[in-house]
Amino acid sequence: MPWLFLLLAIAAFAIAMSTQSVALAMVCLAAALVFLAIWVLSLLAQRVGNQARDDTMMIDPQELRRLREEVEARRAAAADGQDGSGGAVR
């Protein structure tokens, strides 16, 4: 889809260069500039969209809380194991 805007910009520029009317040339040059700007912005939006994270892969608050509690339990067990036996517990 972004390439359509580039083609429109090229067509508007070609019309501006081949016309005898100054008013039509100015309108076509303005249109070419607008189409080029839209083309660049759509390419950037497409690139950002391709690199965005998938929202379904995000952790919900309940899962995050469960993982934190699990890590705290492991740390507490490791601390109890080191204090009681003098060695690290796996």
N, C-alpha and C positions, 0 to 999 in steps of 0.2 A: 504493500500500500504506500509506503513512503516514496517509492520510485515513481509513482504516479504524479506526485507533486513536482519532482525533478523534471519529468517530461513536460508538464504544464509550464514550468518556468522556462525551459528551453524553447517551447513553442511561443510563449509570450515574447521572449527576447528576439526570436526570429521574425515575428510579426513587427516588432518595434524597429528592427533594422531594415525591413523591406518596405515599410510604408512611406508615403509622401507627406502624410499629415503629422504635424508636430503634436497636436493634441492626442491623437491615437498612439503615437510613439511614447508620450509621457505616461499614458494610462497603461500601456503594455509593459513599460519598464517598471512601473510601480507594482503591477501584477507579478512580474517576474521576481521582484525583490520579495514580495509577500510569499510567493510560492517557495522560493529558496529558504526563507526563514522557517516556514512550516515544515519543509523537508528536513532541515537540520534538527528541529525540535522533535519531529517524529522519530528520527533515527536515534536521538538521545533517549527518548522515552522507551523505545523498543529495547535499547541496550540495558537501561536500568531495570526494565521489567524482566529481562532474561536473567539478571543476576540477583533478583530479589529472593528472599527466603520464602519457602512455602509455609503459609500460616497454619496448615494442619500439622506441621511438625513441631509446633511450639508446645511447651509443657503447660498444662493447666495448673492452677494454684494448689489443688488437692494433691496432685502428683508431686509438685515441687515440695510441699510440706512433708509428704511421706519420704521423699528422698533425703531431706534434711534430717528428719528424725532417724532414719537409718544410718546416716553418717555419724550423727551424735551418739547413737547406740554403739557403733563400731569403735568410736574414739573412747567412749567410756569403758568398753570391754577391753580395749588395748591398754588403757591406763590401769585398770584393775589387774590385768594379767602381768604387767610390768612391775607393779607394786608388790603383788603377791608372790611371784616366782622368780623375779629378778631378770626374766628374759622376755622377749617379745612373743606375743601370741599371734599365730597366723590365722 
